Structure formats: structure tokens, C-alpha cells
Amino acid sequence: MRKKVIVSVLFLSLMILWAISAVVTVRSAVPPSNGLPSQYPTVQVTPDNVAGVSVGETFNVTVAVSGLAGKNLYGFDINFTWDTNVLRYISHDVEVPVETYPSGVLHQPVVEIMNQVNPSAGTYWVAYASVLPAEPFNGDGVFFTVTFVLLQASSSRPYALEHVILADSSGNTIPLSSLQSPETLSSSLSDGGMTPAQILRNLEWLDWWITITTGCPRGSVIGTPWSQGSK
């Protein structure tokens, strides 16, 4: 009986995730500067460029959100990338939850879904979510800070947001009014399909969700690349 319940949950979840992904990829294909009004939240990267940073200097890049009042943030999923020819990764700090990081986001208890950095590729994937009985987050706050060393001068900004999803306490995607470096979103498919990376991302979320709702160990319900790679 337990197996039938798990299979039913898995099938329903896949259908929901597929529908959400189609909406998100279509939305991402439209440059955010032509998107929604300013009353929606904004995800910001600071500093805007490295013009004030000297070669060899260590500095911080912060990714934060503003305008969340009444939006009930309950989770986020972000991909951040950088040019490894220009920057050397040193460290990163996720500011979750606000009970530990007053300038951060999300109320405890929280679950770390993904916190993976690849310094050689210049990528960072981070995803966290609150779980009951946590209160939704409705303030301004910092998602994370990454520390770099500048290897060489750059006339353009050598880091960017590639993927951002914010979710509320009902599981709905929170629309954004603007997103810095929108050109990096061109990797999304304009026809509403999903790239392999997006499919993998959704499976990772699904694997976590099944674990929370059924108590099954991660990777035990569906054979996942991340669970197989850790063996």
C-alpha cells in the first residue's frame, strides 16, 4: 500500500513540476526589463561591476532580494556564474535563516536542497526552503555572498545570475519585476521546453519533496544522478 501511495505522489508531482517548468522557462525567455511592474520583488547583484576593484584585491559579491512584502517567500533556487579567467573563487556564505543571519532570508526551520560550488567551472547552485511550522519571509534580505580575488581587469561584469526561482508558502512561483544580467537567461527554451539542466533541477526538487512527505531516504524512490554519484 505504501508503495502505491509513493508512486501516486511521484506521478502527481512530476505533472505539477512539468507544468511549472513550462511557465518558468517561457517567462525567463522574456527579458525581465520588459517584464512585470516594480511592485514585484527585485533580485539584485552587488557590486554592479568590478571597476572599483584592483587586480589582486579580494572583494565580495552579494545577491539579495527586495520588495518581498506580502509575497510569503518560502524557498529559492538560484544559479550564479562567473568568468574564471577574471575571478578566482575564495568562499561563499548563505544567509539562511534570518534567526541566524539577521540580514538574510527565510525563517527556520529550513532545509538545504542544494549548496554546490564548482570553482573550476565558475558555477554556484544554491536552493533552500522553509518547512512547517516556519513563518513565510516578507522582508528584504541577502541570499548569499561570494568572495573572489580579481585576477585581471574587466570592462564588463564578470559574474551573472543564470537562473532564479522564488516560491511562496503555497508552492507558487513569485514573479519578479527585474533581474540583473537578463542576457544570461537566454539558455532557457523559448518554446516552453526544458533543458537537461532544468530537468535535473526539477528532479532534485522532487527527490527532496518526496523525502519530506514520505520519509523515504533521498534517491530511494527515483534513481538520481546525484545519489548515484555519491556511492
Helices and strands as residue ranges (DSSP letters): H 2-28, G 32-34, E 42-46, E 58-66, E 73-82, E 87-94, E 110-118, E 123-130, E 141-150, E 159-168, E 178-179, G 182-187, H 196-214, H 225-229
